[in-house]
Amino acid sequence: MSVVPTVSPDTNDYYDALHFSNLLWDETTAYDWTKYSDAIYRFTPEAFCYFLPGIMRVSIEDNQVTLTVIESLMGSLDRSPVVEYWDDYFLQRWPKLTDIECDAVIEWLLWLNEHPLSPFSEDTILRACETLELVKKHRTE
């Protein structure tokens, strides 16, 4: 699997994404997601889905709720409930998750909501959860 698109500009997020090219999702660390947080913007849709569990695992196992990459994911999920307003970046990634994977992300978001150091408001978390429910519904229509 390629972590970056074949034709890709020579930018910082490109090099951040390349860092993960020889890693398995469960080998990633809080250091990786801190130092190379912009990778999330350049990953191919397949790489995005592949590495997403690594972000969730690291945040839970290392008790890390303030990683920049988590803020990026939250920014992607905290959006309009009007599907027609969803951008290509979002539509090329989140709908690739299965219902079970979406449910796992929702459970992770609820864990973030309960964490005492979570930087996210409950409203933000709930909108993100609602977005994932809409992803499941939109994909099956």
Beta strands, then each sheet from edge to edge (+ up, - down):
end
